[in-house]
Amino acid sequence: MGRPKQFDPDVAVEQAMDVFWRKGYAGTTPQDLVDALGIGKGSLYNTFGSKHALYERALRRYRDSQAAALVALIGEAGPVKARLRGALEFLVDMDLADPDRRGCMAVNAAAELAATDEVATELVRRMLDRTEDAFRALIEEGRRSGEIAPDRDPAALGSMLLNTVVGLRLMARVAEGPDRLVRVIDATVDSL
């Protein structure tokens, strides 16, 4: 009978997510993962199969934790524009407070792997679709409540808001402070 695992795979995926988020897929070596997870290479490969399989699990973990937080913020009760502003400000504050300026793992994965990794691309696409759908639903709600003009296209605005989030997350990686990002938020909310 083999020895029992000396680590919790769920915790290991969380730790791997942090490494991949900071370093990217290509920049993360198996040794980086072994060091961060505190396990041997044999345990890494026996448990997860490959670096790529662990990366997929890390992307899913990101989706289930970080990406879901934005959708939850958008879905809270209250005026539509205030919820949108609050969600965008939350992202900016979180990104600027991060000493590593990691940005969004999904956006980072799209920039790094979209042309070469079908699985990662599909995972990111589904995350972005989920976010865009939440924005579209928010716009539809705003049209019903009268906060947003009834002639505004929810699908087009949902896409615009998704693009705004992607841009904010990228800009926050290099921003010296919040001023430019706040201007983007103000202009976005005012445009509705």
C-alpha positions in Angstrom: 0.0 0.0 0.0 1.3 3.4 -0.9 2.0 6.2 1.5 -0.9 8.6 2.1 -0.6 12.0 0.6 1.2 14.5 2.8 -0.6 17.5 1.5 -4.1 18.8 0.7 -4.6 18.9 -3.1 -7.1 21.8 -2.8 -4.6 23.9 -0.9 -2.0 23.0 -3.5 -4.2 24.2 -6.3 -4.7 27.5 -4.4 -1.0 27.9 -4.0 -0.3 27.0 -7.6 -2.9 29.5 -8.7 -0.9 32.2 -6.9 2.3 31.1 -8.6 0.8 31.0 -12.1 -1.0 34.3 -11.5 2.3 36.0 -10.6 4.6 34.4 -13.1 2.3 33.3 -16.0 2.2 29.8 -17.4 5.4 29.9 -19.4 7.3 31.7 -16.6 6.3 29.1 -14.0 8.7 26.1 -13.8 7.9 22.8 -12.2 10.5 23.7 -9.6 8.6 26.9 -8.8 5.5 24.8 -8.2 7.4 22.2 -6.1 8.8 25.0 -4.0 5.5 26.8 -3.5 3.5 23.7 -2.8 6.2 22.1 -0.5 6.0 18.8 -2.2 8.2 16.6 -4.4 8.1 16.5 -8.1 6.8 13.0 -7.9 3.9 14.0 -5.8 3.2 17.0 -8.1 3.0 14.7 -11.2 1.2 11.8 -9.4 -1.5 14.1 -8.1 -2.0 16.5 -11.0 -0.6 14.7 -14.0 1.2 17.6 -15.5 2.0 21.3 -15.1 -0.7 22.1 -17.7 -3.3 20.0 -15.8 -2.5 21.9 -12.6 -2.7 25.2 -14.5 -6.2 24.3 -15.8 -7.2 23.5 -12.2 -5.7 26.8 -11.1 -7.7 28.7 -13.8 -10.9 27.0 -12.6 -10.1 27.9 -9.0 -9.6 31.5 -10.1 -13.0 31.4 -11.9 -14.7 30.0 -8.9 -13.2 32.5 -6.5 -12.0 35.7 -8.0 -14.1 36.0 -11.2 -17.2 35.0 -9.3 -16.7 37.9 -6.9 -17.3 40.4 -9.6 -20.5 38.7 -10.8 -21.7 38.6 -7.1 -21.0 42.3 -6.7 -23.0 43.1 -9.9 -25.9 41.0 -8.7 -26.3 42.7 -5.3 -29.4 44.8 -4.6 -29.4 48.6 -5.1 -29.3 51.1 -8.0 -27.8 49.7 -11.1 -25.3 52.4 -11.7 -24.1 52.4 -8.1 -23.6 48.7 -8.3 -21.6 49.0 -11.5 -19.5 51.8 -10.1 -18.9 49.8 -6.9 -17.9 46.7 -8.8 -15.4 48.6 -11.0 -14.0 50.5 -8.0 -13.6 47.2 -6.1 -11.5 45.8 -9.0 -9.3 48.9 -9.2 -8.8 49.0 -5.4 -8.0 45.3 -5.3 -5.5 45.6 -8.2 -3.8 48.7 -6.9 -3.5 47.1 -3.4 -1.8 44.0 -4.8 2.0 44.5 -4.3 2.7 42.1 -7.2 0.2 43.9 -9.6 -0.9 40.6 -11.0 -4.0 42.0 -12.6 -6.6 39.5 -13.7 -5.4 35.9 -14.1 -8.0 35.3 -16.9 -6.8 38.4 -18.9 -3.2 37.4 -18.3 -4.0 33.9 -19.6 -5.7 35.3 -22.7 -2.8 37.5 -23.5 -0.2 34.7 -22.9 -2.0 31.6 -24.3 -4.9 32.5 -26.6 -3.1 31.6 -29.8 -1.5 28.3 -28.5 -3.7 26.7 -25.7 -7.2 25.7 -26.6 -8.1 24.5 -23.2 -7.0 27.7 -21.4 -8.6 29.8 -24.1 -11.9 28.1 -23.6 -11.8 28.4 -19.9 -11.0 32.2 -20.2 -13.7 32.6 -22.8 -16.3 31.0 -20.5 -15.2 33.3 -17.6 -15.5 36.4 -19.9 -18.8 35.2 -21.2 -20.1 34.8 -17.7 -19.0 38.3 -16.8 -20.5 39.8 -19.9 -23.8 38.1 -19.3 -23.9 39.6 -15.8 -23.3 43.0 -17.2 -26.0 42.5 -19.9 -28.4 41.4 -17.2 -27.5 44.5 -15.1 -28.2 46.8 -18.1 -31.5 45.1 -18.7 -32.4 45.6 -15.1 -31.4 49.3 -15.4 -33.7 49.7 -18.5 -36.6 48.2 -16.5 -36.0 50.5 -13.6 -35.6 53.6 -15.7 -31.9 54.2 -14.8 -30.8 53.4 -18.3 -32.6 54.5 -21.5 -34.8 51.8 -23.0 -33.2 52.3 -26.4 -29.8 51.2 -25.2 -28.7 47.8 -26.4 -28.0 45.5 -23.4 -25.7 43.2 -25.4 -23.6 46.0 -26.8 -23.3 47.7 -23.4 -22.5 44.3 -21.8 -19.6 43.9 -24.3 -18.5 47.4 -23.7 -18.4 46.9 -19.9 -16.5 43.7 -20.2 -14.0 45.5 -22.4 -13.8 48.2 -19.8 -13.0 45.7 -17.1 -10.3 44.0 -19.2 -8.8 47.4 -19.9 -8.9 48.5 -16.2 -7.3 45.3 -15.1 -4.4 45.8 -17.6 -4.0 49.5 -16.8 -3.9 48.8 -13.1 -0.8 46.6 -13.6 1.2 49.7 -14.5 -0.8 52.6 -13.0 1.1 55.0 -10.7 -2.2 55.6 -8.9 -5.9 55.5 -9.2 -6.6 58.8 -11.1 -6.7 57.5 -14.7 -8.6 54.4 -13.6 -11.2 56.5 -11.8 -11.6 58.7 -14.9 -12.4 55.5 -16.9 -14.9 54.4 -14.3 -16.6 57.8 -14.2 -16.8 58.0 -18.0 -18.1 54.5 -18.3 -20.9 55.0 -15.7 -21.7 58.4 -17.1 -22.0 57.0 -20.6 -24.9 54.8 -19.5 
